[in-house]
Protein backbone atom coordinates (compact mmCIF):
# COMPACT_ATOMS: atom_id res chain seq x y z
CA UNK A 1 0.00 0.00 0.00
CA UNK A 2 1.27 3.46 -0.91
CA UNK A 3 0.87 5.95 1.93
CA UNK A 4 2.02 9.53 1.97
CA UNK A 5 0.82 12.96 2.97
CA UNK A 6 0.26 15.16 -0.05
CA UNK A 7 1.96 18.57 0.04
CA UNK A 8 -0.17 21.68 0.41
CA UNK A 9 0.21 22.64 -3.25
CA UNK A 10 -1.79 19.56 -4.28
CA UNK A 11 -4.80 20.80 -2.31
CA UNK A 12 -4.36 24.32 -3.65
CA UNK A 13 -4.14 23.02 -7.23
CA UNK A 14 -7.24 20.83 -6.93
CA UNK A 15 -9.11 23.60 -5.12
CA UNK A 16 -8.22 26.05 -7.90
CA UNK A 17 -9.64 23.69 -10.53
CA UNK A 18 -12.86 23.13 -8.59
CA UNK A 19 -13.18 26.81 -7.74
CA UNK A 20 -12.49 27.84 -11.33
CA UNK A 21 -15.20 25.55 -12.69
CA UNK A 22 -17.62 26.71 -10.00
CA UNK A 23 -16.88 30.31 -10.93
CA UNK A 24 -17.43 29.60 -14.63
CA UNK A 25 -20.73 27.90 -13.81
CA UNK A 26 -21.76 30.85 -11.64
CA UNK A 27 -22.76 28.92 -8.52
CA UNK A 28 -21.40 31.66 -6.27
CA UNK A 29 -24.47 33.70 -7.21
CA UNK A 30 -26.97 33.20 -4.36
CA UNK A 31 -29.86 33.31 -6.82
CA UNK A 32 -28.77 29.90 -8.16
CA UNK A 33 -29.37 28.17 -4.82
CA UNK A 34 -32.46 30.20 -3.99
CA UNK A 35 -34.00 29.16 -7.32
CA UNK A 36 -32.97 25.56 -6.65
CA UNK A 37 -34.92 25.61 -3.37
CA UNK A 38 -38.00 26.46 -5.46
CA UNK A 39 -37.00 23.85 -8.10
CA UNK A 40 -36.72 26.58 -10.73
CA UNK A 41 -33.00 26.18 -11.53
CA UNK A 42 -31.22 22.84 -11.18
CA UNK A 43 -27.68 23.98 -12.07
CA UNK A 44 -26.27 23.21 -8.62
CA UNK A 45 -27.55 19.62 -8.77
CA UNK A 46 -25.66 19.21 -12.04
CA UNK A 47 -22.42 20.49 -10.50
CA UNK A 48 -22.71 18.28 -7.43
CA UNK A 49 -23.60 15.20 -9.51
CA UNK A 50 -20.49 15.64 -11.69
CA UNK A 51 -18.27 16.13 -8.63
CA UNK A 52 -19.70 13.08 -6.83
CA UNK A 53 -19.40 10.85 -9.89
CA UNK A 54 -15.84 11.86 -10.75
CA UNK A 55 -14.77 11.83 -7.11
CA UNK A 56 -16.10 8.31 -6.48
CA UNK A 57 -14.22 6.84 -9.44
CA UNK A 58 -11.02 8.72 -8.57
CA UNK A 59 -11.13 7.76 -4.89
CA UNK A 60 -11.85 4.07 -5.40
CA UNK A 61 -9.61 3.86 -8.46
CA UNK A 62 -6.59 5.20 -6.58
CA UNK A 63 -7.42 2.96 -3.64
CA UNK A 64 -7.56 -0.05 -5.96
CA UNK A 65 -4.09 0.91 -7.27
CA UNK A 66 -2.75 0.76 -3.73
CA UNK A 67 -2.92 4.37 -2.54
CA UNK A 68 -3.85 4.39 1.14
CA UNK A 69 -6.69 6.65 2.27
CA UNK A 70 -8.06 7.68 5.62
CA UNK A 71 -11.71 7.17 4.76
CA UNK A 72 -12.92 9.26 7.69
CA UNK A 73 -16.43 7.78 7.82
CA UNK A 74 -18.51 9.69 10.36
CA UNK A 75 -21.05 7.95 12.61
CA UNK A 76 -24.69 7.97 11.52
CA UNK A 77 -26.56 9.57 14.44
CA UNK A 78 -29.99 10.10 12.94
CA UNK A 79 -31.56 12.68 15.28
CA UNK A 80 -28.57 15.02 15.32
CA UNK A 81 -28.02 14.76 11.58
CA UNK A 82 -31.69 15.45 10.83
CA UNK A 83 -31.72 18.52 13.07
CA UNK A 84 -28.40 19.75 11.70
CA UNK A 85 -29.58 19.17 8.14
CA UNK A 86 -32.76 21.15 8.75
CA UNK A 87 -30.81 24.08 10.18
CA UNK A 88 -28.22 23.90 7.41
CA UNK A 89 -30.95 23.79 4.76
CA UNK A 90 -32.74 26.71 6.36
CA UNK A 91 -29.52 28.73 6.27
CA UNK A 92 -29.04 27.92 2.58
CA UNK A 93 -32.64 28.84 1.77
CA UNK A 94 -32.32 32.18 3.56
CA UNK A 95 -28.86 33.20 2.35
CA UNK A 96 -28.43 31.36 -0.95
CA UNK A 97 -24.93 30.24 0.03
CA UNK A 98 -23.18 27.06 1.12
CA UNK A 99 -19.80 27.11 2.92
CA UNK A 100 -17.83 26.83 -0.33
CA UNK A 101 -19.72 29.42 -2.33
CA UNK A 102 -19.71 32.02 0.44
CA UNK A 103 -15.92 32.39 0.09
CA UNK A 104 -16.22 32.72 -3.67
CA UNK A 105 -18.88 35.38 -3.23
CA UNK A 106 -16.68 37.30 -0.79
CA UNK A 107 -13.90 37.23 -3.38
CA UNK A 108 -16.32 38.68 -5.92
CA UNK A 109 -17.19 41.51 -3.52
CA UNK A 110 -20.73 40.39 -2.64
CA UNK A 111 -21.39 42.11 0.68
CA UNK A 112 -24.39 39.95 1.60
CA UNK A 113 -22.01 36.99 1.86
CA UNK A 114 -20.57 38.53 5.03
CA UNK A 115 -23.84 37.80 6.85
CA UNK A 116 -23.88 34.22 5.56
CA UNK A 117 -20.29 33.77 6.77
CA UNK A 118 -21.12 35.18 10.21
CA UNK A 119 -24.18 32.93 10.41
CA UNK A 120 -22.09 29.88 9.57
CA UNK A 121 -19.46 30.76 12.16
CA UNK A 122 -22.18 31.33 14.75
CA UNK A 123 -23.73 27.95 13.97
CA UNK A 124 -20.38 26.14 14.17
CA UNK A 125 -19.50 27.87 17.45
CA UNK A 126 -22.91 27.04 18.93
CA UNK A 127 -22.51 23.35 18.07
CA UNK A 128 -18.98 23.34 19.54
CA UNK A 129 -20.39 24.55 22.87
CA UNK A 130 -23.55 22.42 22.71
CA UNK A 131 -21.64 19.23 21.89
CA UNK A 132 -20.08 19.19 25.35
CA UNK A 133 -23.44 19.34 27.15
CA UNK A 134 -25.91 16.57 27.95
CA UNK A 135 -28.22 17.90 25.22
CA UNK A 136 -25.42 17.68 22.66
CA UNK A 137 -24.53 14.16 23.72
CA UNK A 138 -28.21 13.18 23.45
CA UNK A 139 -28.23 14.41 19.84
CA UNK A 140 -25.10 12.39 19.09
CA UNK A 141 -25.99 9.19 20.93
CA UNK A 142 -29.70 8.83 20.11
CA UNK A 143 -30.22 6.44 17.18
CA UNK A 144 -26.47 6.33 16.60
CA UNK A 145 -25.70 3.49 14.17
CA UNK A 146 -21.95 4.13 14.11
CA UNK A 147 -19.91 4.09 10.92
CA UNK A 148 -21.99 2.84 7.98
CA UNK A 149 -19.99 1.57 5.00
CA UNK A 150 -20.92 0.73 1.43
CA UNK A 151 -17.29 0.08 0.54
CA UNK A 152 -13.77 0.96 1.57
CA UNK A 153 -13.88 -0.76 4.96
CA UNK A 154 -10.85 -2.77 6.03
CA UNK A 155 -10.98 -6.23 4.39
CA UNK A 156 -13.60 -5.05 1.90
CA UNK A 157 -13.01 -6.13 -1.70
CA UNK A 158 -11.96 -2.92 -3.46
CA UNK A 159 -12.76 -4.45 -6.86
CA UNK A 160 -16.40 -4.47 -5.79
CA UNK A 161 -16.06 -0.95 -4.40
CA UNK A 162 -14.59 0.31 -7.67
CA UNK A 163 -17.39 -1.38 -9.64
CA UNK A 164 -19.98 0.29 -7.41
CA UNK A 165 -18.18 3.63 -7.88
CA UNK A 166 -18.33 3.28 -11.68
CA UNK A 167 -22.05 2.42 -11.57
CA UNK A 168 -22.66 5.35 -9.22
CA UNK A 169 -20.68 7.70 -11.49
CA UNK A 170 -22.71 6.62 -14.52
CA UNK A 171 -25.93 7.40 -12.64
CA UNK A 172 -24.58 10.81 -11.58
CA UNK A 173 -23.41 11.67 -15.11
CA UNK A 174 -26.76 10.61 -16.60
CA UNK A 175 -28.56 12.85 -14.12
CA UNK A 176 -26.33 15.78 -15.02
CA UNK A 177 -26.77 15.12 -18.73
CA UNK A 178 -30.54 14.62 -18.86
CA UNK A 179 -31.81 16.79 -16.02
CA UNK A 180 -33.11 20.03 -17.57
CA UNK A 181 -31.77 23.13 -15.90
CA UNK A 182 -35.07 24.93 -16.30
CA UNK A 183 -38.59 23.58 -16.64
CA UNK A 184 -39.05 22.11 -20.14
CA UNK A 185 -35.56 23.35 -21.04
CA UNK A 186 -32.34 21.77 -22.21
CA UNK A 187 -30.04 19.68 -20.05
CA UNK A 188 -27.75 21.30 -17.51
CA UNK A 189 -24.71 20.18 -19.52
CA UNK A 190 -25.82 22.36 -22.45
CA UNK A 191 -26.01 25.46 -20.25
CA UNK A 192 -22.98 24.77 -18.08
CA UNK A 193 -20.43 23.50 -20.59
CA UNK A 194 -17.52 25.94 -20.08
CA UNK A 195 -16.08 25.03 -23.50
CA UNK A 196 -19.29 25.73 -25.45
CA UNK A 197 -18.84 28.64 -27.85
C-alpha positions as CSV (number, residue, x, y, z in Angstrom):
1,X,0.0,0.0,0.0
2,X,1.3,3.5,-0.9
3,X,0.9,5.9,1.9
4,X,2.0,9.5,2.0
5,X,0.8,13.0,3.0
6,X,0.3,15.2,-0.1
7,X,2.0,18.6,0.0
8,X,-0.2,21.7,0.4
9,X,0.2,22.6,-3.2
10,X,-1.8,19.6,-4.3
11,X,-4.8,20.8,-2.3
12,X,-4.4,24.3,-3.6
13,X,-4.1,23.0,-7.2
14,X,-7.2,20.8,-6.9
15,X,-9.1,23.6,-5.1
16,X,-8.2,26.1,-7.9
17,X,-9.6,23.7,-10.5
18,X,-12.9,23.1,-8.6
19,X,-13.2,26.8,-7.7
20,X,-12.5,27.8,-11.3
21,X,-15.2,25.5,-12.7
22,X,-17.6,26.7,-10.0
23,X,-16.9,30.3,-10.9
24,X,-17.4,29.6,-14.6
25,X,-20.7,27.9,-13.8
26,X,-21.8,30.8,-11.6
27,X,-22.8,28.9,-8.5
28,X,-21.4,31.7,-6.3
29,X,-24.5,33.7,-7.2
30,X,-27.0,33.2,-4.4
31,X,-29.9,33.3,-6.8
32,X,-28.8,29.9,-8.2
33,X,-29.4,28.2,-4.8
34,X,-32.5,30.2,-4.0
35,X,-34.0,29.2,-7.3
36,X,-33.0,25.6,-6.6
37,X,-34.9,25.6,-3.4
38,X,-38.0,26.5,-5.5
39,X,-37.0,23.8,-8.1
40,X,-36.7,26.6,-10.7
41,X,-33.0,26.2,-11.5
42,X,-31.2,22.8,-11.2
43,X,-27.7,24.0,-12.1
44,X,-26.3,23.2,-8.6
45,X,-27.5,19.6,-8.8
46,X,-25.7,19.2,-12.0
47,X,-22.4,20.5,-10.5
48,X,-22.7,18.3,-7.4
49,X,-23.6,15.2,-9.5
50,X,-20.5,15.6,-11.7
51,X,-18.3,16.1,-8.6
52,X,-19.7,13.1,-6.8
53,X,-19.4,10.8,-9.9
54,X,-15.8,11.9,-10.7
55,X,-14.8,11.8,-7.1
56,X,-16.1,8.3,-6.5
57,X,-14.2,6.8,-9.4
58,X,-11.0,8.7,-8.6
59,X,-11.1,7.8,-4.9
60,X,-11.9,4.1,-5.4
61,X,-9.6,3.9,-8.5
62,X,-6.6,5.2,-6.6
63,X,-7.4,3.0,-3.6
64,X,-7.6,-0.1,-6.0
65,X,-4.1,0.9,-7.3
66,X,-2.7,0.8,-3.7
67,X,-2.9,4.4,-2.5
68,X,-3.9,4.4,1.1
69,X,-6.7,6.6,2.3
70,X,-8.1,7.7,5.6
71,X,-11.7,7.2,4.8
72,X,-12.9,9.3,7.7
73,X,-16.4,7.8,7.8
74,X,-18.5,9.7,10.4
75,X,-21.0,8.0,12.6
76,X,-24.7,8.0,11.5
77,X,-26.6,9.6,14.4
78,X,-30.0,10.1,12.9
79,X,-31.6,12.7,15.3
80,X,-28.6,15.0,15.3
81,X,-28.0,14.8,11.6
82,X,-31.7,15.4,10.8
83,X,-31.7,18.5,13.1
84,X,-28.4,19.7,11.7
85,X,-29.6,19.2,8.1
86,X,-32.8,21.1,8.7
87,X,-30.8,24.1,10.2
88,X,-28.2,23.9,7.4
89,X,-31.0,23.8,4.8
90,X,-32.7,26.7,6.4
91,X,-29.5,28.7,6.3
92,X,-29.0,27.9,2.6
93,X,-32.6,28.8,1.8
94,X,-32.3,32.2,3.6
95,X,-28.9,33.2,2.4
96,X,-28.4,31.4,-0.9
97,X,-24.9,30.2,0.0
98,X,-23.2,27.1,1.1
99,X,-19.8,27.1,2.9
100,X,-17.8,26.8,-0.3
101,X,-19.7,29.4,-2.3
102,X,-19.7,32.0,0.4
103,X,-15.9,32.4,0.1
104,X,-16.2,32.7,-3.7
105,X,-18.9,35.4,-3.2
106,X,-16.7,37.3,-0.8
107,X,-13.9,37.2,-3.4
108,X,-16.3,38.7,-5.9
109,X,-17.2,41.5,-3.5
110,X,-20.7,40.4,-2.6
111,X,-21.4,42.1,0.7
112,X,-24.4,39.9,1.6
113,X,-22.0,37.0,1.9
114,X,-20.6,38.5,5.0
115,X,-23.8,37.8,6.8
116,X,-23.9,34.2,5.6
117,X,-20.3,33.8,6.8
118,X,-21.1,35.2,10.2
119,X,-24.2,32.9,10.4
120,X,-22.1,29.9,9.6
121,X,-19.5,30.8,12.2
122,X,-22.2,31.3,14.8
123,X,-23.7,27.9,14.0
124,X,-20.4,26.1,14.2
125,X,-19.5,27.9,17.5
126,X,-22.9,27.0,18.9
127,X,-22.5,23.4,18.1
128,X,-19.0,23.3,19.5
129,X,-20.4,24.6,22.9
130,X,-23.6,22.4,22.7
131,X,-21.6,19.2,21.9
132,X,-20.1,19.2,25.4
133,X,-23.4,19.3,27.2
134,X,-25.9,16.6,27.9
135,X,-28.2,17.9,25.2
136,X,-25.4,17.7,22.7
137,X,-24.5,14.2,23.7
138,X,-28.2,13.2,23.5
139,X,-28.2,14.4,19.8
140,X,-25.1,12.4,19.1
141,X,-26.0,9.2,20.9
142,X,-29.7,8.8,20.1
143,X,-30.2,6.4,17.2
144,X,-26.5,6.3,16.6
145,X,-25.7,3.5,14.2
146,X,-22.0,4.1,14.1
147,X,-19.9,4.1,10.9
148,X,-22.0,2.8,8.0
149,X,-20.0,1.6,5.0
150,X,-20.9,0.7,1.4
151,X,-17.3,0.1,0.5
152,X,-13.8,1.0,1.6
153,X,-13.9,-0.8,5.0
154,X,-10.9,-2.8,6.0
155,X,-11.0,-6.2,4.4
156,X,-13.6,-5.0,1.9
157,X,-13.0,-6.1,-1.7
158,X,-12.0,-2.9,-3.5
159,X,-12.8,-4.4,-6.9
160,X,-16.4,-4.5,-5.8
161,X,-16.1,-1.0,-4.4
162,X,-14.6,0.3,-7.7
163,X,-17.4,-1.4,-9.6
164,X,-20.0,0.3,-7.4
165,X,-18.2,3.6,-7.9
166,X,-18.3,3.3,-11.7
167,X,-22.0,2.4,-11.6
168,X,-22.7,5.3,-9.2
169,X,-20.7,7.7,-11.5
170,X,-22.7,6.6,-14.5
171,X,-25.9,7.4,-12.6
172,X,-24.6,10.8,-11.6
173,X,-23.4,11.7,-15.1
174,X,-26.8,10.6,-16.6
175,X,-28.6,12.9,-14.1
176,X,-26.3,15.8,-15.0
177,X,-26.8,15.1,-18.7
178,X,-30.5,14.6,-18.9
179,X,-31.8,16.8,-16.0
180,X,-33.1,20.0,-17.6
181,X,-31.8,23.1,-15.9
182,X,-35.1,24.9,-16.3
183,X,-38.6,23.6,-16.6
184,X,-39.1,22.1,-20.1
185,X,-35.6,23.3,-21.0
186,X,-32.3,21.8,-22.2
187,X,-30.0,19.7,-20.0
188,X,-27.7,21.3,-17.5
189,X,-24.7,20.2,-19.5
190,X,-25.8,22.4,-22.4
191,X,-26.0,25.5,-20.3
192,X,-23.0,24.8,-18.1
193,X,-20.4,23.5,-20.6
194,X,-17.5,25.9,-20.1
195,X,-16.1,25.0,-23.5
196,X,-19.3,25.7,-25.4
197,X,-18.8,28.6,-27.9
